[in-house]
């Protein structure tokens, strides 16, 4: 239930006005099309400022699109999820420019990390349920992401919407010196939030990519490329953001999830391609 004082409710009320596209009831899971691919979010989606190659959705687009398809990236580095309405508004501007008859067929959303990091002090010091104000603030973030995703999905019933769970931030170099009990406390919060995001996978045209679980898999089973083991600590371009190889591995996971949910057979990057991206001879 969304609390009446939730500021994210107001934010996404504005988002509805920004898009102003008709809501259409879901019929069945649509077929995957990259004809008009639109991506939203923060630095991971808009990573031109980082030395980290193409962002994950850009790689997916390159792997699965045809010559007539188009990619529009509305993400803004460093943005919060509360800035999604502005990104939706820029998307709608392009829809209008196209005559208002062509809408996004594939939407990718990667955001929420910056919002969560605003509460890092509480995330590492009190467990879920011990600080109602902290829990409510974090719930507001997830409520907003759920509203954004549901909103996109309901207004694009013939398109696919992909959203990530919030990754396991404890693996970022920024938290290398974090005590074990703080790691455990942060993970409890992230798992609680991600359970709510994962529930979105029940919508017929929404695919959730579990970035949290993927990062834990990188730790438990480090990628091996041309005989070289790549540890999770080597998958960051700075103290928080993924590098080019992490983006490529994430793209493969997006494609794997699309294959599982939609029955597609997208061409994932091969070990040699991944090794080339990582600069492994």
N, C-alpha and C positions, 0 to 999 in steps of 0.2 A: 504494500500500500504506500503510495506517495504521500508524504507529510504535506499539510497545507502550506507550511512555511518553507518548503523546499525551493531554494532559488533556481534550481535546475528546471523546475516546472515552468517558471516564467521564461527561462532561456529558450526552452524548446517550444513554448507557445509562440515565441517570436520566430522560431525556425519554421513552424507551420506556415506562418504568414509569408516568410521569405520564399518558400518553394511554391506554395499556392497551386499544387498539382492535385488533381482529383484523387480521392481514395477509392481503390477498387478492391473488392473482396478477393481473397486468395482462392484460386481454383485448384491448382495442383503445382507441384514443383516444376518450375520452368526449365527449359534447356539452357545450357551455358552458352553465353555469347559475349564476346569482347568488343562488339560493334561500337559501343560508346562506353568506355571504361572510365569511371570517375573515382578518384581516391582522395581521402580526407585524413586529417590528423596532424601530428607534430613532426618532430625531427626524423623519426624513422621513415616516414613516408616522404618527407621533403628533406632529403639528406644531401643536397647539392653542396652545402657548406662543409661537409665532412668528406674525408678521403675514404669513402666506403662504397664506391661503385654505384650501381643501380639499386634503388630501393626494392624491397621484396615484391611488391605488386608490379613494378615495372618489369622485373624479371619474368613474373608469371605472364604478363601481357606479351612479352617477347616470345615466350615459349608457346603460347596457345593462340595467338591472334593470327589473322590473315591480313593481307595488304590493305584492304579497305577499312579495317578497324582503326579506331582512334583512342588515344589515352589522354585524359585531362586530369591533371594533378592540382587539387585545390588545397593541399596541406600547407601549413606554415610552421617552419622550424620554431621550436620552443613554445608552441601554443598549448593552451589548456583545452579540455573538452568543452568548456563553456564558449569557446570560439568556433565551435562547429556551425552554429547558425550563420555566421559570416561566410564560412566556406560553402554552405548550402546556397546562400544567396548568390555567390559568384557562379555556382553551378547553374542556378536558375537563369542568370544573365546569359549564359551560353545557350541554354535551352531556347530562350526567347530569340536569340540571334539566329538560331537554326530554324526559326519559324514556329516554334512551340509544338512541333509535331514529333520531335525525336527526343527520347528520354534515355537516361543511362540504362544500360543493360547489365552492367557489372559495377558494383560499388564496393570499395575496400576502405575499412575504417581501422586505423591504428592510433589510439589515443588513451589517455587516462593515467599514464605513468607520472607526468608532471603534476597532475592533480594530487595523486597519492603522496608524492614526495613532499608536498607542502605540510604533510602531517608525520614526517619521518620520526620526530621526537616521540610521539605517542606510539607509533607503530613498533618501536623498539623497546618500549618501557612498560606498557600495560597490555594485557591480553584482551581479546575480544570479550565484551560483556562487563569489563571493569570500569570503563569510562564511557558513559552514555553519550556524552557530547562528541567524543572522537568517533564512536560507532555511527552516530547520526551524520557526521560530516563525511565519512567514507561512504555511507549509504547514499548520500546525495550524489556523489560522483558516479556510483554504479547506476543509480536511478536515471541520471542524465544520459549515460551511455545506452541503457536499455531503451529509453524513450527515443533517442536518436536512431538506433538500429530499427526499432519497430516502426518508426516514422518512415524511414527510407523504404523498408520492406513493404509497408502497406501502400505506398504510393508508386511502387515499381513492382507490381505482382508478377510481371513477366521478366523481371531481372533477378540477379543474385546479389545478395549483400553478404560480405565477409567481414567479420569483426574478430579481433584477437582478444584473448584474456590478457590480463596484466602479467607481464613476465616476472620471474623470480628475481627481484631486484637484488637479493642478497649476494648474487654471483658477480655483480658489477664491481670493478676495481675500487669504486668509491667506498665500498663497504668491506674492503679486504681485512681491516682490523676489527671488525665487529665481533663482539663476544658471542659465544655459542648460544647463550640464553636469549640474546637480542635477535639473533638469526631466527631462532625458533618462534619468538613472539611475532616478528614481522611476517613470517610465513603463515602463521595462524590467521592473521588479518587478510593476507592476500588470498588464501584458500577460501575464506568466507566470502570475500567479494567475488572471486572467480566462479564459485558455485552458482551465484545469481546470474553472471554473464553466460555461463555454459547453458543455462536453461533456455536461452534464446535459440539454441540449436533446434528446438522443437518447432520453430516456425518453418513453413514449407519452403521459403526461399532465402533462409538465413543459414550460413555455414560458419560455425565458430571454430577458430584455430586456437588450440590450447598452447599458447606460448609459454605459460608457466611450466607445464609438463615437458615441453620440448627442451627448455633450458636445463631442467633436471636430468633429462636424458643425455644431453651433451656432457654433463658432469659424470653420469654413471657409465656412459658408453661414448667416450671421446671419438670424434670422427678420425678415421685413418685414411690418408690420401697418399697414394704412391709410397706406402710404407712409413709415412710420417704421421705420428699421433698429434692431433691438435687439441690442446686442453681448452676448457671453457674460458680460462683467463686470457687466452690468446684471441678470443673472438670479439674483442672490443677495440674500437678505434681511439677511445679516450676513456675517461673514468666511468662512463655510463652508456655510451651509444655503441651499437653493433658495428663491426667492420664489414668489409665486402664479403668475406666468406660467410659470416653469420647471416647476412642478408640473403645470400644464395641458398644456404641451408634452410632458412625460414621460407623462402620461395618454394623450395621442394616440399616443405610441410604443407603449405597452402595448397599446392597442386595435389598432394596425397589426400588431403581432406576433401577437396572437390571431387576427386575420383571416388572416394568412399561414399560421399553423400549423393552425388549426381550420376555415378556410373560412367564418368568420362575416363579418358586415357591420355592425360596430358603428359607431354614429354619432359620428364624431370631432368635436371642437370646431371650429367654423368660424373663419375669419380674424376676422370681426367679434366673435365670442364671445371669442377670444383677446385682441383689442384692448381689449375692455371690461374683461377681467380685468386687463390691464396698465395701464388708465387712459388709454389713447390715444384721444383724441376723433376 
